[in-house]
Amino acid sequence: MTDVDPDALRAGLARLQQLAAAAETSDTSAADTLGELLSSLRAALPLASAGLMLRDTDGRLACVAWTGSASRALEEAEDDVTSGPATDAQVLGLARASADVLVDPRWPALGPALQSGPSAADEAPSGATAPAPDAAGSPRAVATVPVSVAGGPVGCLVAVREEARAWEPDQLEVLESSARLAGGLLRTAAAAESTSRLAEQLQHALDHRVVVERAVGYLMAQRQVDATDAFGALRRTARSARRRVADVAEAVLVLGGLEAAADAPRTPTG
């Protein structure tokens, strides 16, 4: 049975709202405020890990801010299998909640990837060896919500527990409110911190979102697959060709398919 403290949830949400309001009037960077938001979210629900993921320049859905290692473990597993709740949130723009991703039939390849991959992905000293993975240290209950900027998803907010447990509606409401706050903080970062790594990654996601979405739509129609499978094929082709997803997406639209795009010569980047 899930234990929920409504008063704690309300207090946690109030704290998140205060953080967002303070970010608009203080000298604290958006990146610092995002870190505080994730820490407050982790304590309010509570969670083993909370993370904010954006697409990087290679098309990977990567954590740009996180607390706890489980969000990074989910990132690495979804990158391996190109499917999962975070991928769905970013590609489809749909919130997902799973009581146990290790056995969730929506993403059959994700559970094995989580159990066979690294279970601790926090920054570690050079040469450090990660502990052997096991189910107890893997993401189990996962909820994701799209983070939208300029009218579409650029990433997602991730909530992770290391035990199988159903999500309560109040908890998902807190996560959705937090995702809206995160979107506002990203807009602040783009406007006020144009040279920061966070702002650069957000700008990349915005710049290439449309071409990737168009290529995904093209592949859906051509191959008669859903958006997640189409994006997975795009991502795998880019990885095999050692090219950016956005570059492969452009080639798909110009040349009419993944096979031609994979064989196309690289476009000089200057």
Residue pairs with C-beta under 8 A, 6 or more apart in sequence:
2 165
2 166
2 167
2 168
4 168
4 170
4 171
6 170
8 44
9 44
9 45
9 170
9 171
9 174
11 44
12 40
12 41
12 43
12 44
12 45
12 174
13 44
13 174
13 177
13 178
15 40
15 44
16 37
16 40
16 41
16 44
16 174
16 177
16 178
16 181
17 177
17 181
19 33
19 36
19 37
19 40
19 181
20 33
20 37
20 181
20 184
20 185
22 28
22 33
23 30
23 33
23 185
23 188
24 188
29 189
29 193
29 196
30 185
30 186
30 188
30 189
30 192
30 193
30 196
30 198
31 65
31 189
31 193
31 196
31 198
33 185
34 52
34 64
34 65
34 182
34 185
34 198
35 65
35 67
37 178
37 181
37 182
37 185
38 50
38 51
38 52
38 65
38 66
38 67
39 50
39 67
41 47
41 50
41 157
41 159
41 174
41 175
41 178
42 48
42 49
42 50
42 67
42 68
44 174
45 159
45 171
45 174
45 175
47 68
47 159
47 160
47 161
48 68
48 70
48 139
48 160
48 161
48 162
49 66
49 67
49 68
49 69
49 70
49 71
49 72
49 139
49 158
49 159
49 160
50 66
50 67
50 68
50 71
50 157
50 158
50 159
50 160
51 63
51 65
51 66
51 67
51 68
51 71
51 72
51 74
51 75
51 157
51 158
51 160
52 63
52 64
52 65
52 66
52 147
52 155
52 156
52 157
52 158
52 182
53 61
53 62
53 63
53 64
53 71
53 75
53 86
53 90
53 155
53 156
53 157
53 158
54 61
54 62
54 64
54 147
54 154
54 155
54 201
54 202
54 205
55 61
55 62
55 90
55 154
55 155
55 201
55 204
55 205
55 208
55 245
56 62
56 201
56 204
57 201
57 204
57 244
58 238
58 239
58 244
58 245
59 212
59 234
59 235
59 238
59 244
59 245
59 246
60 75
60 79
60 235
61 75
61 78
61 79
61 86
61 87
61 90
61 155
61 156
62 75
62 79
63 71
63 72
63 75
63 158
64 155
64 197
64 198
64 201
65 198
66 72
68 122
68 160
69 119
69 120
69 121
69 122
70 137
70 138
70 139
70 160
70 161
70 162
71 139
71 158
71 160
72 120
72 121
72 122
73 114
73 117
73 118
73 119
73 120
73 121
73 138
73 139
74 84
74 86
74 101
74 114
74 139
74 142
74 158
74 160
75 86
75 121
76 117
76 118
76 121
77 84
77 110
77 113
77 114
77 117
77 139
78 84
78 86
78 87
78 110
78 113
80 113
80 117
81 107
81 109
81 110
81 113
81 232
82 231
82 232
82 235
82 236
83 107
83 109
83 110
83 228
83 232
84 101
84 107
84 110
85 96
85 97
85 98
85 101
85 107
85 142
85 143
85 144
85 158
86 142
86 144
86 156
86 158
87 228
87 231
87 232
88 94
88 96
88 144
88 228
89 95
89 96
89 144
89 145
89 146
89 153
89 156
90 146
90 153
90 154
90 155
90 156
91 153
91 216
91 227
91 228
91 231
92 227
92 228
93 146
93 148
93 152
93 153
94 146
95 143
95 144
95 145
95 146
95 172
95 175
95 176
96 106
96 142
96 143
96 144
97 142
97 143
97 144
97 167
97 172
98 104
98 106
98 141
98 142
98 143
99 140
99 141
99 164
99 165
99 166
99 167
100 140
100 141
100 164
101 107
101 110
101 111
101 114
101 139
101 140
101 141
101 142
102 110
102 111
102 114
102 115
102 135
102 138
102 140
102 164
103 111
104 110
104 111
114 133
114 138
114 139
115 133
115 134
115 135
115 138
116 133
117 133
118 130
118 133
119 130
119 131
119 132
119 133
119 134
119 137
119 138
120 130
120 131
120 137
121 130
124 130
131 137
136 162
137 162
138 162
139 160
139 161
139 162
140 160
140 161
140 162
140 163
140 164
140 165
141 160
141 161
141 163
141 164
141 165
141 166
141 167
142 158
142 159
142 160
142 161
143 158
143 159
143 167
143 171
143 172
143 175
144 156
144 157
144 158
144 159
145 156
145 157
145 172
145 175
145 176
145 178
145 179
146 153
146 155
146 156
146 179
147 153
147 154
147 155
147 156
147 157
147 179
147 182
147 183
147 186
148 154
148 179
148 183
149 183
149 186
149 187
149 190
149 202
149 205
149 206
150 206
152 209
152 213
153 209
154 186
154 202
154 205
154 206
154 209
155 205
156 179
157 175
157 178
157 179
157 182
159 171
159 175
186 198
186 202
189 196
189 198
189 199
189 202
190 199
190 202
190 203
190 206
193 199
207 246
208 245
208 246
208 249
211 246
211 249
211 250
211 253
212 231
212 234
212 245
212 246
212 249
214 249
214 253
215 234
215 248
215 249
215 250
215 252
215 253
216 227
216 230
216 231
216 234
216 249
217 227
217 230
218 252
218 253
219 225
219 230
219 233
219 234
219 252
219 258
220 226
220 227
220 230
222 257
223 229
223 230
223 233
225 233
233 258
234 245
234 248
234 249
234 252
234 258
235 245
237 248
237 258
237 261
237 262
238 244
238 245
238 247
238 248
240 262
241 248
241 262
243 266
247 266
247 267
248 258
248 261
248 262
251 260
251 261
251 264
252 258
252 260
252 261
255 261
255 264
